[in-house]
Amino acid sequence: MPELPEVEVVRRGLERWVGGRTVVSADVLHPRAVRRHLAGPVDFADRLRGVSVSGVRRRGKYLWLPLGPELALLAHLGMSGQLLVKTGRAPDEKHLRVRITFADAGGGELRFVDQRTFGGLSLHPLGADGLPDVIGHIARDPLDPEFDEDAFHVALRRRRTTIKRALLDQSLISGVGNIYADESLWRAGLHFDRPTASLTRPRTAALVGHVRDVMRAALAVGGTSFDSLYVNVNGESGYFDRSLDVYGREGEPCRRCGTPVRRTPWMNRSSYHCPRCQRAPT
């Protein structure tokens, strides 16, 4: 599933193209793509017609397009969702689910393409904090200037959990998924099952710093793409997978000490770590 860097790459691409534009029509080609819009596909299309997009925002892995002061078009990419910008008469994609057409002279379309249909689009009221109401519980991400590192440390110390579980808890810190959690923990020299209550303030600060470094490095090369399912708004893949230190490198030498990287089944996923650099808690 796309994590913060991949979603931010899409947000930046959309912001340059959709801001200030007016929707002339919306066509829902697969109802599952708007299943989170409880009023249904017809209402979704009707409410989009004639609205103007004022920008593109992100919180963690969620994107939304503010449509005035009270309404937003929320997008969740899920496992395979793509928001693609198309101009001219580009042929429809095989898994095209929603088409949004703009009215200005430049024309063009914003297309939501989703092979596995786990993602979706929906319309929601904006809360007083400027967030769509359904994601009001999502925490700020570590690249947000208002991310409170001290409060994050206090929350970690209070939780009876382990560090990787905490990194994936979007109510504590948003935007971090399995890939960047493993990469950040390797850089910090922390085992994924280390209890959060054992972290000192300096260790927490160092870990947050590594999370930021990993995400900024991924952003610089367009995110991580292991297959054709994650692309930016122009349909291009990112290249951070070539720079991963542990994720997906089972049996290969640790780039710090040479010990073979280990893959451990974890919560229906996998955790990749160096058994020497990231010693398991005793």
C-alpha positions in Angstrom: 0.0 0.0 0.0 1.3 3.5 -0.8 2.9 5.3 2.2 3.5 8.9 2.8 6.1 9.5 0.1 4.1 7.9 -2.6 0.9 9.8 -1.7 2.8 13.1 -1.4 4.3 12.6 -4.9 0.7 12.2 -6.2 -0.5 15.3 -4.2 2.3 17.5 -5.6 1.4 16.3 -9.2 -2.3 17.0 -8.7 -1.7 20.4 -7.1 0.0 21.7 -10.1 -2.9 20.6 -12.4 -6.3 20.7 -10.6 -6.1 23.8 -8.4 -8.7 26.4 -9.4 -10.4 24.2 -11.9 -14.1 23.6 -12.2 -15.7 20.1 -12.6 -18.1 19.8 -15.6 -19.0 16.2 -15.0 -18.1 13.0 -13.0 -18.8 9.5 -14.3 -18.7 6.5 -11.9 -17.9 3.5 -13.9 -17.7 1.1 -11.0 -19.9 1.6 -7.9 -17.3 0.0 -5.6 -15.0 2.9 -6.2 -17.4 5.3 -4.4 -18.7 2.8 -1.8 -17.5 5.1 1.0 -19.9 7.8 -0.3 -22.9 6.4 1.4 -25.4 8.4 -0.7 -24.4 6.4 -3.7 -22.9 7.0 -7.2 -25.6 9.2 -8.6 -25.4 11.6 -5.6 -21.6 11.6 -5.9 -21.6 12.7 -9.5 -24.4 15.2 -9.0 -22.6 16.9 -6.1 -19.4 17.2 -8.0 -20.9 18.9 -11.0 -20.0 22.6 -11.1 -17.8 22.7 -8.0 -14.3 24.3 -8.1 -11.2 22.6 -6.7 -9.3 25.0 -4.4 -6.1 22.8 -3.9 -4.9 19.4 -2.9 -4.2 18.4 0.8 -2.8 15.4 2.5 -2.8 13.9 6.0 -0.8 10.7 6.3 -1.8 8.4 3.4 -5.0 10.3 2.7 -5.5 12.9 0.0 -8.4 15.3 -0.4 -9.4 18.1 -2.7 -11.2 21.0 -0.9 -14.3 22.0 -2.8 -15.0 25.2 -1.0 -15.0 25.8 2.8 -17.4 23.0 3.7 -16.8 20.0 1.4 -13.9 17.8 0.2 -13.3 15.0 -2.2 -11.4 12.4 -0.3 -9.2 9.8 -2.0 -7.7 6.7 -0.6 -5.5 4.8 -2.9 -5.7 1.4 -1.2 -3.5 -1.3 -2.6 -3.6 -0.3 -6.3 -5.4 3.0 -6.7 -4.0 5.6 -9.1 -5.0 9.2 -9.7 -4.0 10.0 -13.3 -4.1 13.2 -15.2 -5.1 12.8 -18.8 -5.5 15.3 -21.6 -6.8 15.0 -25.1 -8.4 11.8 -26.2 -6.3 9.3 -24.2 -7.8 5.8 -24.3 -9.5 4.5 -21.2 -7.4 2.4 -18.8 -8.6 -1.2 -18.3 -9.4 -0.6 -14.6 -10.8 2.9 -14.9 -13.3 3.4 -12.1 -14.1 7.2 -12.0 -13.7 9.9 -14.6 -13.8 13.6 -13.5 -13.9 16.1 -16.4 -13.0 19.8 -16.1 -14.8 22.7 -17.8 -12.1 25.2 -18.4 -10.4 25.8 -21.8 -7.6 23.3 -20.9 -10.1 20.5 -20.5 -8.6 17.2 -19.5 -9.6 14.6 -17.0 -8.7 13.3 -13.6 -9.1 9.5 -13.6 -9.3 7.1 -10.7 -7.9 3.7 -11.8 -7.9 0.8 -9.4 -7.3 -2.8 -10.3 -8.1 -4.3 -7.0 -10.8 -1.8 -6.0 -9.6 -1.5 -2.4 -9.3 2.3 -2.7 -12.0 4.8 -3.4 -13.3 8.3 -3.7 -15.9 9.9 -1.4 -17.4 13.3 -0.5 -17.3 14.5 3.1 -17.9 17.6 5.2 -14.8 19.5 6.3 -14.3 19.9 10.0 -13.2 23.0 11.9 -9.6 21.8 11.6 -9.9 21.7 7.8 -9.8 17.9 7.7 -12.6 15.7 6.2 -14.6 14.5 9.2 -13.9 10.8 8.7 -10.1 11.3 9.1 -10.2 13.7 12.0 -8.5 11.0 14.2 -5.4 10.7 11.9 -2.3 12.1 13.5 0.1 14.5 11.9 3.0 13.0 10.0 6.7 13.5 10.8 7.2 15.9 7.8 4.4 18.1 9.1 6.0 21.3 10.6 3.4 21.0 13.5 4.3 17.4 14.3 4.8 17.4 18.1 7.9 15.2 18.8 7.6 15.5 22.6 4.0 14.5 22.6 4.8 11.5 20.4 7.5 10.4 22.8 5.1 10.7 25.8 2.4 8.7 23.9 5.0 6.0 23.1 6.0 5.6 26.7 2.4 5.3 27.8 1.5 2.6 25.3 1.9 -1.1 26.1 3.0 -2.0 22.7 6.0 -2.5 20.5 7.8 0.1 18.4 6.8 -1.2 14.9 3.1 -1.5 15.9 3.3 2.1 17.2 4.9 3.4 13.9 2.0 1.8 12.0 -0.6 3.3 14.4 -2.0 6.2 12.3 -3.5 7.8 15.4 0.0 8.2 16.8 2.0 9.1 13.7 0.6 9.0 10.2 2.0 8.1 6.8 4.4 5.3 8.0 3.7 1.8 6.6 5.5 -1.5 6.6 8.3 -0.5 4.2 9.4 2.7 5.8 8.9 1.4 9.3 11.5 -1.4 8.5 13.8 1.0 6.9 13.7 3.5 9.7 14.1 0.9 12.4 17.2 -0.5 10.7 18.7 3.0 10.5 17.9 3.5 14.2 19.3 0.1 15.2 16.0 -0.9 16.9 14.3 -4.3 16.7 10.7 -4.2 15.6 9.5 -5.9 18.8 11.2 -3.5 21.2 8.7 -2.3 23.8 7.9 1.4 23.4 8.0 2.0 27.1 11.8 1.3 27.0 12.5 4.2 24.6 14.4 7.2 26.0 13.7 10.6 24.7 17.0 10.7 22.7 16.2 7.3 21.1 12.7 8.5 20.1 14.2 11.7 18.7 16.7 9.7 16.7 14.0 7.4 15.4 11.8 10.2 14.2 14.9 11.7 12.5 15.5 8.5 10.7 11.8 8.3 9.6 12.1 11.8 8.2 15.3 11.0 6.4 13.9 7.8 4.8 10.8 9.6 3.7 12.6 12.6 2.2 15.0 10.3 0.4 12.0 8.4 -1.1 10.3 11.6 -2.1 13.4 12.7 -3.9 13.1 9.8 -6.3 9.3 9.5 -6.6 8.6 6.9 -3.9 8.8 3.1 -4.0 7.4 1.1 -6.8 7.6 -2.7 -6.8 5.2 -3.2 -9.7 3.1 -1.1 -12.1 0.4 -0.5 -9.5 1.9 2.5 -7.9 2.6 5.4 -10.3 2.4 9.2 -10.1 -0.2 11.3 -11.9 1.7 10.9 -15.2 1.8 7.1 -14.9 5.5 7.0 -13.9 7.0 4.7 -11.3 9.2 5.7 -8.4 12.7 4.3 -7.8 13.3 4.2 -4.1 13.1 0.4 -4.2 16.7 0.5 -5.5 17.9 2.2 -2.3 16.1 0.0 0.3 18.5 -1.2 3.0 16.5 -4.1 4.5 13.0 -4.3 3.1 12.7 -7.2 0.6 16.4 -8.1 1.0 16.1 -11.4 2.9 19.4 -13.3 2.9 21.4 -10.4 1.5 24.2 -8.9 3.5 23.3 -6.0 5.9 24.8 -2.9 4.4 26.2 -2.0 7.8 27.7 -5.2 9.2 27.4 -7.9 6.5 25.0 -10.2 8.5 22.3 -11.7 6.3 19.0 -9.8 6.5 16.3 -11.8 8.1 12.6 -11.8 7.2 10.2 -12.6 10.1 6.4 -13.1 9.7 4.6 -10.3 11.5 0.9 -9.5 11.8 0.1 -11.1 8.4 3.0 -9.2 6.9 6.8 -9.5 7.0 9.4 -7.6 9.0 12.9 -7.3 7.6 15.8 -6.6 10.0 19.4 -7.3 10.7 19.7 -9.8 13.6 23.0 -8.3 14.6 22.4 -4.5 14.3 18.8 -4.8 15.6 19.0 -7.3 18.4 15.8 -8.8 19.7 14.6 -7.6 23.2 15.3 -10.1 26.0 
